[in-house]
Amino acid sequence: MDSAYTMLSSIVRSIPDSVWRLAADGMVVEILEGADGPYPLGPDAAGQHLRDLFPEEIATRCLHGIGKVLEAGTVVDVGFEQAASGSDGGRTFEARFVRADQNEVLGFVRDVTKRNRVESALGSQNLHDSLTGLANRALLDDRLAQALRRTWRDGGGLALLLLDLDRFKDMNDTLGREVGDQMLISVARCLTEAVNDGDTVARIGGDEFIVLADGLEDASGVLSLAERLSAAVQTSVRAHRSDSPISTTIGVAVAIDGDSDAATMISNAETAMYHAKQVGRGRIELFDSELQRRLERRLDLESALRMALANDEFEVHYQPIFNVASGDITGVEALLRWNRRNRGLVTAADFIPIAEETGLIKSLGAWALRRACSDVVVWDRSGMSLGLAVNISTDQLVDKDFVELVMATTTETGFDPRRLTIEVSETAVLGRDDTAAQNLTLIRQRGAQVALDDFGTGYSSLNHLRQLPITHLKIDRSFTAGLTTSVLDSKIIESTIALAHAIGLGVIAEGVETAAQLNMLGEFGCDEAQGFYLGKPQSSVDILRTVATHRSTTESR
């Protein structure tokens, strides 16, 4: 027996636990220190009662566990803490009691302080964004569910505000991830300072943040908070990088008296935010049922758009471009049209933004370029030699394979690239890296022309004239519309034409609707013009007939 006991004692001392022998009444019979001691009770505790060694609450829990073990023979776990001494923050222990015989139990006690601290740290990491320290999606979902339960039980309302940083990806791609990360940290700090006590600020994606504001019920309070958040982002941007074009678009969803659930609220806020982006960046939009209907229509369009190319539902229409001085048709602008099956014509304004957001614009753009080049080559056989202008999207322009695509298309179709004009908007090159400018330069070297579309409506127009290989300016229709009614618009157009000619650029005016407008453009020396007064966009067959008729009429005069 002594030999067996000695061996048992050796085994006990080798494990990382403290082992207590305890009598049924809570008297300590023996304390055996484990390998990783110290533990709350040393060997000198033998012969003392648990109530003399521990605070009353801990002693009572241990005695209750001992009673259950001796009565039912089960294993009982009891956790307890040792109060902090100095700056160690206290220690936590787990005790497992098992019956040794009719009158004694063994208690295996382990210090779990480090383990709990690690688990707590991991739990914090699992609930917070590692970059900004804000709540993550999991913690936001939990707090949102609790807030909704409260409003259902007690009444009142709450608001969910989804913020998306506009043009952040462009900045991140241009300046690098480290700069982008510092910007996100700065934005997170400013948002936290802008909200009310008790509100939750979370980061749920690369450049997306959500604010959960509990207790906001009326529109004025929600709007006031949204405006503070928008201002906070701008404060952060100015402090971090003053020349950055970053703003924030905010979608807002509100729940009153618990009349929603977490998933629906987040979905509604996303719907409002996406709609705000479509209307114009830097906006605040509140969700309502009409937005939901618009979203459903948009999703329907997106789904149909993905099938439209395979179903051969697209067409290219052509709008004639006239030489203002001679009145001759010198070229055409290719315009993509979607003749949706069983639905009819879908306007470009409805489907081009969706194509750009879904990435389908590259495939559509490549298809339209090939079709237009092929059509013009066919017209050449009828004795018509026209220039061709094609609109190029931002995604196409910054594609490293763009120039190769254009050259391969002109080669395969037999179209002379010197008759091709690539039209790009000012926003397509705003804030981009060097890829756009490099592609345009290569296109010019291959003989194609480059027109800056919608001139005057974007940013830093004069700077683009210096940096980009532009051959033509296209005056936006918004200026042409005021040509005969606004002295300011007419002066702007006259000055633009003079400036362009002074630096060797041609000028094309869009949106000509009246003879008076065309006459004034002629007086100002505008080179070319297009618009409904001169000719609407037409199918390939119709434009061929229009050009032939126009030339026949002109020659007969």
Secondary structure, DSSP 8 states (H G I E B T S, - for coil): -HHHHHHHHHHHHHSSSEEEEEETTSBEEEEE--TT---SS-GGGTT-BHHHHS-HHHHHHHHHHHHHHHHH---EEEEEEE---TTS--EEEEEEEEE-SSSEEEEEEEE-HHHHHHHHHHHHHHHB-TTT--B-HHHHHHHHHHHHHHHHHH--EEEEEEEEEETHHHHHHHH-HHHHHHHHHHHHHHHHHHS-TT-EEEE-SSSEEEEEEET--SHHHHHHHHHHHHHHHHHHHHHH-TT---EEEEEEEEEETT-S-HHHHHHHHHHHHHHHHHH-SS-EEE--HHHHHHHHHHHHHHHHHHHHTTTT-EEEEEEEEEETTT--EEEEEEEEEEEETTTEEE-HHHHHHHHHHHTTHHHHHHHHHHHHHHHHHHHHTTT---EEEEE--HHHHT-TTHHHHHHHHHHHHT--GGGEEEEEEHHHHTT--THHHHHHHHHHHTT-EEEEEEETSSS-HHHHHHHS---EEEE-HHHHHTTTT-HHHHHHHHHHHHHHHHTT-EEEE----SHHHHHHHHHHT--EE-STTT---B-HHHHHHHHHHHHHHHHH-
